[in-house]
Amino acid sequence: PRKFAPQILEKLQEEGNKIFIITARNESGMPPEYEGKMQELTKKWLLDNNIKYKKLIFTDDTNKLKNCIENNIDVMVEDSPINIKNISQKIKVIKFDCQYNKDINGKNILTAYSWYHIYDIINKTKIGLENFFKFVNRKSSSISLLDIKSNDEFGEMAKLINHNIEKTKEIILEDNEFRATLANFVKELKSGNNLAKFNLNVKSDVLNEIKNSLIELQHY
């Protein structure tokens, strides 16, 4: 196996990722005595090399994308130029950089140069997005941008994600501030203070409409 593949695959599984091996390995070009034994040999090779996985799927190159979709694969690690092009039409692909695939690029293709690099790509994206959704669902009061500064396809994807995180963060923080100001305004009115002020300036048209309606009701 490629260097550190067993260790990284095991670590990814320990962290909750499911590893599916989808292989087009067949008997083509093999000696006659191997006919009909490729699946058995592949399983033995994986076992001998301590490659741990959730599921092993035997297919052919023309059906790899279909198998990925049927098994809800989020990210595919691939080195074959044909498979990279095909699978990346629907699913994000981490291209394991090789001499024969250097010219294969695309918006759904990220390039990795080692298994540690693959781990870094998967882990940073996963953690960053998990924290983002915790913030959106108000399970966390803070959020961090994806800590990725590489000058490649992955870096460009991270910039796009970070831009959207910043926009969403701004909206949510404004919404939180509006809620707090609104609660205080209503509290003042209930206590008999008809001169209470709602002075918060917001960018949202919807929140401004709510604010102005409340001020109008205050002086009705």
Buried (B, 14 or more C-beta within 10 A) or exposed (E): EEEBBBEBBBBBBEEEBEBBBBBBBBBEEEEEEEEEEBBEEBEEEBEEEEBBBEEBBBBEEEBBBBBBEEEEBEBBBBBBBBBBBBBBEBBBBBBBBEEEBEEBBEEBBBBBEBBEBBBBBBBBBBBBEEBBEBBBEEEEEEBEBBEBEBEBBBEBBBBEBBEEBEEBBEBBEBBEEBEEBBEEBEEBBEEEEEEBEBEBEBEEEEBBEBBEEBEEEBEE
